């Protein structure tokens, strides 16, 4: 439906160029804008198709919840039947049942038109992946724990990436993206704990590329690639899944990673220790990306980006001061980055997610401080007073500008 529309526009642009009314650069820009509009129309159409497929007309929300829950219960009873039947006594049976569940889930989901069938396909897909991965790990007959875990993690990661493209379900694409990020982190952790810190900057860059590709100079190549076009059509589930995976990885790093690294350094010190990224280095990387995002937002809302007002200088100074104060807790900066992203994109889910994880990081930081209760209270009170003072200063400057303009 969109292809004739695009061809008609191309013919019109070519005619105008032949008559000398359009230059080659203007023609190229108009064609690129037309293609982007068609891609957006296709993305909206696919989104509406998903909504229509998952929609049950004239059904209250609790009825739809019960229908979806019944599909999960039916799947668990189905799994219980296979467990008591003794079919899972060999790895080949697990692989066959898992592969069959995957094929059935993907095939049936293409024509699913109800909540029960949709949820049943989702559960079948998850159970099929679990059965298939465990069957392959069992079939490999490894005696060492680490190689077996490598097989499990790598195969599970490959399945998640494959079904993100194959399985046409927005909820699963978000869930699969989160699972793929956590599995990639588990692979790095199982092989070499020193390399896991490199995943956090990589995840942060990928998260930024999904939500705001214009921050990077190579965004045109990214958006023109096959993967970039797929991400553009599924930006909401993939972006939210990446942010969830990023926060879960950072939580694991905050609570467990330092102890694991210290044990690794004591038992097996080697040259790979130098790949360890200290918390202050992580904060520096995340702070740089956060400042880049703020500058991009400023360019979007200000015509003359070369002139800096006093309010903008105060805001930048406050951001840098906050990053400097949280040099040992990169989770603060990561959560603030996602929160800024949520406000810029007007995405309520991102804002709620960022505020929830920011609260977790603040509580963990508060209880991990080795100081008196009074010092802890002052540590929490001073940043709040600093933000209030910054807000009052900005209000006073706004009033002065209004008086000068009047």
C-alpha positions in Angstrom: 0.0 0.0 0.0 2.9 2.4 0.8 5.0 1.4 -2.2 2.9 3.1 -4.9 2.7 6.1 -2.7 6.5 6.3 -2.5 6.9 5.7 -6.3 4.5 8.5 -7.0 6.5 10.9 -4.8 9.8 9.8 -6.5 8.2 10.5 -9.9 7.0 13.9 -8.8 10.4 14.8 -7.4 12.2 13.7 -10.6 9.8 15.9 -12.7 10.5 18.9 -10.5 14.2 18.3 -10.8 14.0 18.1 -14.6 12.2 21.4 -14.7 14.9 23.0 -12.6 12.6 23.6 -9.6 14.6 21.3 -7.4 18.4 20.8 -6.9 19.9 17.4 -6.5 20.5 17.9 -2.8 16.9 19.0 -2.2 15.6 16.0 -4.3 17.7 13.6 -2.2 16.6 15.1 1.1 12.9 14.9 0.0 13.3 11.3 -1.0 14.9 10.4 2.3 12.1 12.2 4.2 9.5 10.3 2.2 11.2 7.0 2.9 11.3 7.8 6.7 7.6 8.7 6.6 6.7 5.4 4.9 8.8 3.5 7.5 7.0 5.3 10.3 3.6 4.5 8.7 4.6 0.9 8.5 5.7 0.9 12.1 2.4 2.4 13.2 0.4 -0.1 11.1 2.3 -3.0 12.6 1.7 -1.6 16.1 -2.0 -1.3 15.3 -2.1 -4.8 14.0 -0.6 -6.1 17.2 -3.1 -4.2 19.2 -6.0 -5.6 17.2 -4.7 -9.1 17.5 -4.3 -8.9 21.2 -7.6 -7.0 21.7 -10.7 -8.7 23.0 -13.8 -6.7 22.2 -16.2 -5.8 25.0 -14.1 -7.7 27.6 -13.3 -6.2 31.0 -9.7 -6.1 32.1 -10.2 -8.8 34.8 -11.7 -11.2 32.2 -8.7 -10.7 30.0 -6.4 -11.3 33.0 -8.2 -14.5 33.9 -8.0 -15.7 30.3 -4.3 -15.0 30.2 -3.7 -16.7 33.6 -5.7 -19.8 32.5 -3.2 -20.2 29.6 -0.3 -20.2 32.0 -2.0 -22.7 34.3 -2.8 -24.9 31.3 0.9 -24.8 30.3 2.1 -25.7 33.7 -0.3 -28.7 33.9 1.0 -29.7 30.4 4.5 -29.6 31.8 3.5 -31.6 34.9 2.0 -34.3 32.6 5.3 -34.6 30.8 7.3 -34.8 34.0 5.2 -37.6 35.5 5.1 -39.5 32.2 8.8 -40.1 32.3 9.6 -38.6 28.9 12.3 -36.4 30.3 14.7 -39.2 31.3 16.9 -38.6 28.3 18.4 -35.5 26.8 17.1 -36.3 23.3 13.6 -36.3 24.6 14.1 -32.8 26.1 15.6 -31.5 22.8 12.7 -33.0 20.8 10.0 -31.6 23.1 11.7 -28.2 23.3 12.1 -28.0 19.5 8.5 -29.0 19.0 7.2 -26.4 21.5 9.3 -23.7 19.7 8.0 -24.6 16.3 4.4 -24.8 17.5 4.6 -21.5 19.4 6.0 -19.6 16.4 3.6 -21.1 13.9 0.4 -20.6 16.0 1.4 -17.1 17.1 1.3 -15.9 13.5 -2.4 -16.4 13.3 -3.3 -15.9 17.0 -6.4 -13.7 17.6 -7.1 -14.0 21.3 -5.5 -13.5 24.7 -5.6 -17.2 25.6 -3.8 -18.3 22.4 -1.3 -15.4 22.7 -0.4 -16.3 26.2 -0.3 -20.0 25.5 2.1 -19.4 22.7 4.3 -17.2 24.9 4.5 -19.9 27.7 5.1 -22.6 25.1 8.0 -20.5 23.7 9.6 -20.0 27.1 9.2 -23.7 28.1 10.5 -24.8 24.7 13.6 -22.7 25.1 14.3 -24.0 28.7 13.8 -27.6 27.6 15.9 -27.2 24.5 18.8 -25.5 26.3 18.8 -28.0 29.2 18.6 -30.9 26.7 21.6 -29.7 24.8 23.6 -29.1 27.9 22.8 -32.6 29.2 23.6 -34.1 25.8 27.0 -32.5 25.8 27.9 -34.6 28.8 30.4 -32.2 30.2 32.1 -33.0 33.5 33.3 -29.6 34.3 30.9 -27.0 35.6 32.2 -24.0 33.6 32.0 -25.5 30.1 28.5 -26.7 30.8 27.4 -23.2 32.0 29.1 -21.7 28.9 27.0 -24.0 26.7 23.8 -23.1 28.6 24.4 -19.3 28.6 25.6 -19.1 24.9 22.8 -21.2 23.6 20.2 -19.4 25.6 21.6 -16.0 24.4 21.5 -17.2 20.8 17.9 -18.3 21.1 16.8 -15.0 22.7 18.4 -13.0 19.8 16.9 -15.3 17.2 13.3 -15.2 18.6 13.4 -11.4 19.0 13.4 -11.3 15.2 11.3 -14.4 14.5 8.6 -14.2 17.2 6.1 -11.4 16.4 5.2 -10.3 19.9 6.1 -6.9 21.4 6.0 -8.1 25.0 8.4 -11.0 24.3 10.8 -8.7 22.4 11.1 -6.5 25.5 11.5 -9.6 27.8 13.9 -11.3 25.4 16.1 -8.2 25.1 16.4 -8.0 28.9 17.2 -11.7 29.1 19.7 -11.5 26.3 21.5 -8.6 28.1 21.7 -10.5 31.3 22.8 -13.7 29.6 25.6 -11.9 27.8 26.7 -10.6 31.2 26.6 -14.1 32.6 28.8 -15.4 29.7 31.4 -12.7 30.5 31.2 -13.4 34.2 31.6 -17.2 33.7 34.6 -16.9 31.5 36.5 -13.9 32.9 35.1 -11.7 35.7 37.4 -8.8 34.7 35.7 -8.3 31.4 32.2 -7.8 32.8 32.8 -4.1 33.6 33.3 -3.5 29.8 29.7 -4.6 29.3 28.2 -1.7 31.2 29.6 1.1 28.9 28.7 -1.1 25.8 25.1 -1.5 27.1 24.9 2.2 27.8 26.0 3.0 24.3 23.6 0.6 22.8 20.7 1.9 24.9 21.6 5.4 23.7 21.8 4.2 20.0 18.3 2.7 20.3 16.5 5.7 21.8 18.5 8.7 20.4 20.7 7.6 17.5 21.2 11.3 16.4 23.7 11.7 19.3 26.3 9.7 17.3 27.9 10.7 13.9 27.3 7.2 12.4 23.6 7.3 13.0 22.8 7.4 9.3 24.6 4.1 8.7 22.9 2.7 11.7 19.4 3.7 10.6 20.0 2.4 7.0 21.1 -1.0 8.2 18.7 -4.0 8.4 19.2 -4.2 12.2 18.7 -0.4 12.6 15.4 -0.5 10.7 14.2 -3.4 12.8 15.1 -1.5 16.0 13.3 1.6 14.7 10.1 -0.3 14.2 10.4 -1.9 17.6 12.0 0.9 19.6 9.7 0.8 22.5 10.0 -2.9 23.6 13.7 -3.2 22.7 14.6 0.1 24.3 12.7 -0.7 27.5 14.2 -4.2 27.5 17.7 -2.7 27.2 17.2 -0.3 30.0 15.9 -3.1 32.2 18.9 -5.3 31.4 21.2 -2.4 32.0 19.7 -1.7 35.5 19.7 -5.4 36.4 23.4 -5.7 35.4 24.3 -2.6 37.4 22.4 -4.0 40.4 24.3 -7.2 40.3 27.5 -5.2 39.9 26.6 -3.0 42.9 25.8 -5.8 45.3 28.1 -8.7 44.3 30.7 -7.7 41.8 33.2 -6.0 44.1 33.4 -9.1 46.3 33.8 -11.4 43.3 36.6 -9.2 41.9 38.4 -9.1 45.2 38.3 -12.9 45.5 39.6 -13.2 41.9 42.5 -10.9 42.6 43.5 -12.8 45.7 43.3 -16.2 44.1 44.5 -15.6 40.6 46.2 -12.3 39.9 47.2 -11.8 36.3 47.6 -9.2 33.6 43.8 -9.1 33.1 43.5 -7.1 36.3 44.3 -4.0 34.4 41.0 -4.4 32.4 39.1 -3.8 35.6 37.2 -0.5 35.3 37.0 1.2 38.7 33.6 2.8 39.7 35.0 6.3 39.2 35.9 5.4 35.6 32.4 4.0 35.0 30.9 7.2 36.4 33.1 9.2 34.1 31.9 7.3 31.0 28.3 7.5 32.0 28.6 11.2 32.9 30.0 12.0 29.5 27.0 10.4 27.8 24.6 12.1 30.2 26.2 15.5 29.3 25.9 14.6 25.6 22.2 13.9 26.0 21.6 17.2 27.8 23.4 19.1 25.1 21.3 17.3 22.4 18.1 18.2 24.3 19.3 21.8 24.5 19.9 21.9 20.7 16.4 20.6 20.1 14.7 23.4 22.1 17.0 26.3 21.4 17.6 27.9 18.0 20.9 29.6 18.8 22.9 26.9 20.6 26.1 28.9 20.6 25.0 31.4 23.3 24.8 30.2 26.9 22.6 31.8 29.4 23.4 32.0 33.1 20.6 29.4 33.9 22.1 26.9 31.5 25.6 27.4 33.0 24.1 26.7 36.4 22.4 23.6 35.2 25.6 22.2 33.7 27.5 23.1 36.8 24.9 21.3 38.9 25.1 18.2 36.7 28.9 18.1 36.9 28.8 18.6 40.6 26.3 15.7 41.0 28.5 13.5 38.8 31.6 14.4 40.9 29.8 13.7 44.2 28.6 10.3 43.0 32.0 9.2 41.6 31.8 5.9 43.6 28.2 5.1 42.6 27.8 4.9 38.8 24.2 3.7 39.3 23.2 7.2 40.3 24.4 8.7 37.0 22.9 5.8 35.0 19.5 6.2 36.6 19.6 10.0 36.1 20.5 9.4 32.4 17.5 7.1 31.9 15.3 9.6 33.9 16.4 12.4 31.6 15.7 10.2 28.6 12.2 9.5 29.9 11.4 13.2 30.3 12.8 14.0 26.9 10.8 11.2 25.1 7.8 11.8 27.4 7.9 8.0 28.3 6.2 7.3 31.6 7.6 3.8 31.8 11.2 5.0 31.5 10.6 7.6 34.2 9.1 5.2 36.6 11.8 2.6 36.0 14.6 5.1 36.5 13.1 6.5 39.7 12.6 3.0 41.1 16.2 2.0 40.5 17.5 5.3 41.6 15.7 4.8 45.0 17.4 1.3 45.3 20.8 2.8 44.6 20.3 5.6 47.1 19.2 3.2 49.8 22.1 0.9 49.1 24.6 3.8 49.1 23.1 5.1 52.4 23.4 1.8 54.3 26.9 1.1 52.9 28.4 4.3 54.3 30.8 3.7 57.1 30.0 6.7 59.2 27.8 7.9 62.0 24.1 8.4 61.7 24.5 12.2 61.8 27.0 12.1 59.0 24.7 9.9 56.9 21.8 12.3 57.5 24.0 15.2 56.4 25.1 13.2 53.3 21.5 12.9 52.2 20.5 16.4 53.3 23.2 18.4 51.5 22.4 17.3 47.9 18.7 18.1 48.5 19.6 21.5 49.8 21.9 22.0 46.8 19.1 21.2 44.4 16.6 23.5 46.2 19.1 26.3 46.1 19.7 25.7 42.4 16.0 25.8 41.8 15.6 29.1 43.7 18.5 30.7 41.8 16.9 29.7 38.5 13.6 31.1 39.5 15.2 34.4 40.5 17.0 34.6 37.2 13.8 33.9 35.2 12.1 36.8 37.1 14.9 39.2 36.3 14.8 38.3 32.6 11.0 38.8 32.5 11.4 42.3 34.1 14.1 43.2 31.6 12.0 42.1 28.6 9.0 44.0 30.0 
